[in-house]
Amino acid sequence: MNYRIKKISIIPIQIELNEPFVISKGPLTHARNTVVKIFLEEGQYGIGECCPYRTIHGETQDGTVAAGKDLAQLLIGQDVREIRQCIKIIDKSLAGNASIKCAFDMALYDLNAKLVELPLYRYLQGDNSKKIYTDMTVSLLPVEEMVKRAVKFKEDGFPVIKVKLGDRPSAKDVERIAAIRKAIGMELPIRIDANQGWNYLEAKRALQSLEAYNIEHCEAPLPCQNFIDIQKLNQESPIPIMGDESVFSHQDAYRMLAVDGIQLINIKLGKAGGICHAMKIASVAQAAGVYCQVGSFSETRVGISALVHFSKAWDNIIYYDLDSPLMQSEDPVIGGMVYHNDWEVTVDDSPGHGADFDPEFLKKFPSFDIQ
Ligand SMILES: [Mg+2]
């Protein structure tokens, strides 16, 4: 069998969201994702996906397509079994661009697991008995709109609600959480995410005031470049701080943990550049005895399937934010991860990550083929 990469297809897709997804950086109305398919000569392929989030990655969909064509040229003819060598090639040729690199990495892992006929979790030495339940996220909106959604998500049976904050002054965010708690009670766990919206003073005030509301943890209270004030905040905050935008890479994880700037890490394949580098972040966290969450941008069930398989391989990943497909107006994915009524998320033993796009859906979009 010929294991050399024969062809790579890059397909920009678009899916409308059920309603705009709003964070402190602004609203998102559509998932504009980029799909990468890596083919061998005999037609076997692996599939990956990324969701470039322009306000977080600094990458756009057009940019990922352009960069993807460039990276694809470098991988044609490479032995697909040499995952780390392939990733070394793309990392060496282009700094940053974690989003599009993630789509390539995901396709490489999917194809390799398929070649040995293993589900991806097993290829990554994971354990499928590990239970995973997703939260559901409330957008940053006027307080009554947020309350309405939180009540609905409680009725829907979600085991945890995540609430987007990061408004200034942060007293408005405290009002939001107070109103949500009044409506849904104190027991259902709430996690919050400021998406870098506060400064040190606003964050300190908010986190101290929110102590009374049973908050599990807080993602990204400060701008990600500010790894000075985050150290003070981490010391003073009654609510554990989780690094998200401040931890793209394993080097970021090392820095943020070494300066005692965070207590928890949110791992996203789309920030790390895929599974290969995300495993390094999980390892750094494990060495430091730090728990992790896995999260997403606006990936479909293809990207989330890969993330679920990855999560099965790391017992220090204990929080799950896997709700992005639930916000999309259509589900164009065949196979892959499944949501259950109690919001448990499972994957089966299909080879690879088990998910693929409906060919009819992909036909609606251009495919750029490099060979
Ligand atoms: Mg976050």
Residues whose N, C-alpha, C, O or C-beta is under 5 A from the ligand:
A	BS01	MG	D193 E219 D244
